[in-house]
Amino acid sequence: MEERLKIFSEENLLEQLQHAPYQLGYYTVEFCTKDGRPAEVETETVEVFYLYPSGGTLRDKNFNIIFYSSKFDTYRGFIPPHKNREEVK
C-alpha cells in the first residue's frame, strides 16, 4: 500500500476501503498514528484500525470508537465497496 494512503484523511480512508478486507462486519485499514490515534501527518508508527460501515465508526485495536462520520454510515446512505465487489462476481 502506498505510504501516502496511511496518512489519515477521509479521502485516504475511502481509498483504502476499495481494497481492504471485509469480514465480520468491518474493514481492516492502516494509518500512521500519534499517541494511538490516526495521524494527519506521516509518522513512523502504523497501526491497524477497523471501520464499521453499519454505524460509520472507526475503531482502534481495542475496538474503542475513535471517529464517526455519516459519510461512512450505511444508515446514512453509504454503500460499502464490498457491495460493489459482490455485484461484479
C-alpha positions as CSV (number, residue, x, y, z in Angstrom):
1,M,0.0,0.0,0.0
2,E,1.2,3.5,-0.8
3,E,2.6,5.3,2.2
4,R,0.5,8.4,1.4
5,L,-2.7,6.4,2.0
6,K,-1.6,5.7,5.5
7,I,-1.9,9.4,6.4
8,F,-5.3,9.8,8.0
9,S,-8.0,11.7,6.0
10,E,-11.5,10.7,4.9
11,E,-10.2,10.5,1.3
12,N,-7.5,8.1,2.2
13,L,-9.9,6.0,4.3
14,L,-12.2,5.7,1.4
15,E,-9.3,4.8,-0.9
16,Q,-8.1,2.1,1.5
17,L,-11.7,0.7,1.7
18,Q,-11.6,-0.1,-2.1
19,H,-9.1,-2.9,-1.4
20,A,-9.4,-3.6,2.4
21,P,-10.5,-7.0,3.6
22,Y,-14.1,-7.0,4.8
23,Q,-15.1,-9.6,7.4
24,L,-17.4,-9.9,10.4
25,G,-19.0,-6.5,9.5
26,Y,-15.9,-4.4,9.4
27,Y,-13.0,-3.4,7.1
28,T,-9.4,-3.5,8.3
29,V,-7.3,-0.4,7.4
30,E,-3.9,1.0,8.5
31,F,-2.9,4.5,9.4
32,C,0.1,6.4,10.7
33,T,-0.5,7.1,14.4
34,K,0.4,9.5,17.1
35,D,-0.4,8.6,20.7
36,G,-2.5,5.7,19.3
37,R,-4.8,7.9,17.2
38,P,-4.7,8.3,13.4
39,A,-2.3,11.0,12.4
40,E,-2.8,13.6,9.6
41,V,0.9,13.6,9.0
42,E,3.4,10.8,8.3
43,T,4.8,9.1,11.4
44,E,7.0,6.1,11.9
45,T,4.2,4.2,13.7
46,V,1.5,2.5,11.7
47,E,-1.4,0.7,13.4
48,V,-4.5,-1.3,12.3
49,F,-8.0,0.2,12.6
50,Y,-11.4,-1.1,11.9
51,L,-14.2,0.7,10.1
52,Y,-17.7,-0.5,10.8
53,P,-19.9,0.8,8.0
54,S,-23.1,-0.2,9.7
55,G,-22.5,2.7,12.1
56,G,-19.8,4.8,10.3
57,T,-17.3,4.3,13.2
58,L,-13.6,3.8,13.0
59,R,-12.2,1.8,15.9
60,D,-8.8,1.3,17.3
61,K,-7.0,-2.1,18.0
62,N,-9.1,-2.3,21.2
63,F,-12.3,-1.6,19.3
64,N,-12.7,1.8,21.0
65,I,-14.6,4.3,18.8
66,I,-12.2,7.0,17.7
67,F,-14.0,8.5,14.8
68,Y,-17.5,8.8,13.4
69,S,-18.6,10.1,10.1
70,S,-22.1,9.9,8.5
71,K,-20.2,9.8,5.2
72,F,-19.2,6.2,6.1
73,D,-22.5,5.2,7.7
74,T,-24.7,2.7,5.7
75,Y,-27.8,4.1,7.6
76,R,-27.0,7.5,6.1
77,G,-26.6,6.1,2.5
78,F,-23.0,5.0,2.3
79,I,-22.6,2.0,0.0
80,P,-19.7,-0.1,1.2
81,P,-17.2,-1.1,-1.5
82,H,-17.5,-4.8,-0.8
83,K,-21.2,-4.5,-2.0
84,N,-19.8,-3.3,-5.4
85,R,-17.3,-6.1,-5.4
86,E,-20.1,-8.7,-4.8
87,E,-22.0,-7.3,-7.8
88,V,-19.0,-7.8,-10.1
89,K,-18.7,-11.5,-9.3
